[in-house]
């Protein structure tokens, strides 16, 4: 990202700085060393006017660099390095950030999002429909509620009565033992 910012800054600033200042005695007169168009730009502009670069007139603007020229596409934002090779000029796109591709990163993030959504769907149990909430029964198994018979009730009543009688007998036996111990301790004190 820093490279792109640097390239854009150079592309905007370099055309204004690349123009040589007009010689002091030749203001307004073209010289043999400078072309007429460049001389027209320089002759009317003082050094203070060069602080703001001119607005781009077309789709591309060029900035001189050591290897050739940087071409900035004002519509797409693409930056290319243009060089003279074997008598012809060719331009190659400059990779932003050393091979950084925003589209590649966007595609990677989309793929990750799809994978995470799939993983979340696999982890989440789907809700059961209301009809599925009733207990399922097999055809072979019948679910019946069996009530106790009279014999079962008589047996349960007898068990409870017998247990109660035993509990009362234990309490009476415990009381008798405590009374004997109390009487023995009273006799021993005398």
C-alpha positions as CSV (number, residue, x, y, z in Angstrom):
1,X,0.0,0.0,0.0
2,X,2.9,2.3,0.7
3,X,4.3,1.7,-2.8
4,X,1.0,2.7,-4.4
5,X,0.8,5.9,-2.3
6,X,4.4,6.7,-3.2
7,X,3.8,6.1,-6.9
8,X,0.7,8.2,-6.9
9,X,2.4,11.0,-5.1
10,X,5.3,10.8,-7.6
11,X,2.9,10.7,-10.6
12,X,1.1,13.9,-9.4
13,X,4.1,15.9,-8.3
14,X,6.8,14.8,-10.8
15,X,5.3,16.5,-14.0
16,X,5.5,19.8,-12.3
17,X,8.9,19.3,-10.9
18,X,10.3,17.8,-14.1
19,X,10.0,21.0,-16.0
20,X,13.3,23.0,-15.9
21,X,12.9,26.6,-14.7
22,X,13.2,29.3,-17.4
23,X,16.6,31.0,-17.6
24,X,16.6,34.4,-16.0
25,X,17.3,36.5,-19.1
26,X,15.1,34.5,-21.5
27,X,11.7,34.9,-20.0
28,X,9.0,34.7,-22.6
29,X,11.4,33.7,-25.4
30,X,11.8,30.1,-26.6
31,X,15.3,28.8,-26.6
32,X,16.8,26.1,-28.9
33,X,17.1,23.7,-26.0
34,X,13.5,23.7,-24.8
35,X,10.5,22.8,-27.0
36,X,7.9,25.5,-27.7
37,X,5.1,23.8,-25.7
38,X,7.3,23.3,-22.6
39,X,8.6,26.9,-23.0
40,X,5.0,28.2,-23.0
41,X,4.3,26.4,-19.7
42,X,7.5,27.6,-18.1
43,X,7.4,31.2,-19.3
44,X,4.1,32.1,-17.7
45,X,4.7,30.2,-14.5
46,X,6.9,31.4,-11.6
47,X,8.5,29.0,-9.1
48,X,5.6,29.6,-6.7
49,X,3.0,28.5,-9.3
50,X,4.6,25.1,-9.6
51,X,3.5,24.1,-6.1
52,X,0.2,22.7,-7.3
53,X,0.4,20.2,-10.1
54,X,-1.9,20.8,-13.1
55,X,-5.1,18.8,-13.3
56,X,-4.8,15.8,-15.6
57,X,-6.1,16.5,-19.1
58,X,-6.5,13.0,-20.3
59,X,-6.8,9.5,-19.0
60,X,-3.1,9.1,-18.3
61,X,-0.3,11.1,-16.7
62,X,3.4,10.3,-16.7
63,X,6.1,10.8,-14.1
64,X,9.8,10.3,-14.8
65,X,11.7,7.8,-12.7
66,X,15.2,6.3,-13.0
67,X,14.0,3.3,-15.0
68,X,11.8,5.2,-17.4
69,X,8.3,6.7,-16.8
70,X,5.5,5.8,-14.5
71,X,2.1,5.9,-16.2
72,X,-0.9,6.6,-14.0
73,X,-4.3,5.6,-15.3
74,X,-6.8,8.2,-13.8
75,X,-9.8,6.1,-14.6
76,X,-8.8,2.7,-13.1
77,X,-5.9,3.8,-10.8
78,X,-3.5,1.4,-12.4
79,X,0.2,2.3,-12.4
80,X,2.6,1.0,-15.0
81,X,6.3,1.4,-15.6
82,X,7.1,2.4,-19.1
83,X,10.7,1.7,-20.5
84,X,12.5,2.0,-23.7
85,X,13.7,-1.5,-24.8
86,X,15.4,-2.1,-28.2
87,X,14.1,1.1,-29.6
88,X,10.4,0.6,-28.6
89,X,8.5,1.6,-25.5
90,X,6.6,-1.0,-23.4
91,X,4.6,-0.6,-20.2
92,X,4.3,-3.2,-17.5
93,X,1.8,-2.9,-14.6
94,X,3.4,-2.3,-11.3
95,X,2.2,-4.8,-8.6
96,X,0.9,-3.0,-5.6
97,X,2.5,-4.0,-2.3
98,X,4.9,-6.7,-3.8
99,X,2.2,-8.8,-5.5
100,X,-0.7,-7.8,-3.3
101,X,-4.0,-8.4,-5.0
102,X,-7.2,-7.0,-3.4
103,X,-9.3,-9.3,-5.6
104,X,-7.4,-12.3,-4.4
105,X,-7.9,-11.3,-0.8
106,X,-11.6,-10.7,-1.4
107,X,-11.9,-14.2,-3.0
108,X,-10.0,-15.8,-0.1
109,X,-12.3,-14.1,2.5
110,X,-15.4,-15.2,0.5
111,X,-14.2,-18.8,0.6
112,X,-13.5,-18.6,4.3
113,X,-17.0,-17.2,4.9
114,X,-18.6,-20.0,2.9
115,X,-16.6,-22.6,4.9
116,X,-17.5,-21.0,8.2
117,X,-21.2,-20.9,7.3
118,X,-21.1,-24.6,6.3
119,X,-19.3,-25.5,9.6
120,X,-21.9,-23.5,11.6
121,X,-24.8,-25.2,9.8
122,X,-23.2,-28.7,10.5
123,X,-22.8,-27.8,14.2
124,X,-26.3,-26.4,14.6
125,X,-29.0,-29.1,15.1
126,X,-32.0,-28.5,12.9
127,X,-35.3,-27.8,14.8
128,X,-37.7,-30.7,15.1
129,X,-41.1,-30.2,13.6
130,X,-44.0,-30.3,16.2
131,X,-45.3,-33.6,14.9
132,X,-41.9,-35.2,15.8
133,X,-42.3,-34.2,19.5
134,X,-44.7,-37.1,20.2
135,X,-43.0,-40.3,21.4
136,X,-42.5,-42.8,18.7
137,X,-43.8,-46.3,19.3
138,X,-43.1,-49.4,17.3
139,X,-46.0,-51.4,15.9
140,X,-44.9,-54.5,18.0
141,X,-44.8,-52.6,21.3
142,X,-48.1,-51.4,22.7
143,X,-48.0,-48.7,25.4
144,X,-50.6,-49.5,28.1
145,X,-50.9,-48.1,31.5
146,X,-51.5,-51.0,33.9
147,X,-53.4,-50.2,37.1
148,X,-52.7,-52.2,40.3
149,X,-55.1,-55.0,41.1
150,X,-56.9,-55.4,44.4
151,X,-54.3,-58.1,45.5
152,X,-51.5,-55.6,44.8
153,X,-53.2,-53.0,46.9
154,X,-53.8,-55.5,49.8
155,X,-50.1,-56.6,49.7
156,X,-48.9,-52.9,49.7
157,X,-51.2,-52.1,52.6
158,X,-49.9,-55.1,54.6
159,X,-46.2,-54.2,53.9
160,X,-46.8,-50.6,55.1
161,X,-48.7,-51.7,58.2
162,X,-45.9,-54.3,59.1
163,X,-43.2,-51.7,58.6
164,X,-45.1,-49.2,60.7
165,X,-45.5,-51.7,63.5
166,X,-41.8,-52.5,63.5
167,X,-40.9,-48.8,63.7
168,X,-43.2,-48.3,66.7
169,X,-41.7,-51.4,68.4
170,X,-38.2,-50.0,67.9
171,X,-39.2,-46.7,69.4
172,X,-40.8,-48.4,72.4
173,X,-37.7,-50.5,72.9
174,X,-35.5,-47.5,72.7
175,X,-37.6,-45.7,75.3
176,X,-37.5,-48.6,77.7
177,X,-33.7,-48.8,77.4
178,X,-33.4,-45.1,78.1
179,X,-35.6,-45.4,81.2
180,X,-33.6,-48.3,82.6
181,X,-30.3,-46.3,82.1
182,X,-31.9,-43.4,83.8
183,X,-33.0,-45.5,86.8
184,X,-29.6,-47.2,87.0
185,X,-27.8,-43.9,87.1
186,X,-30.2,-42.5,89.8
187,X,-29.6,-45.6,92.0
188,X,-25.9,-45.4,91.6
189,X,-25.9,-41.8,92.8
190,X,-27.6,-42.7,96.1
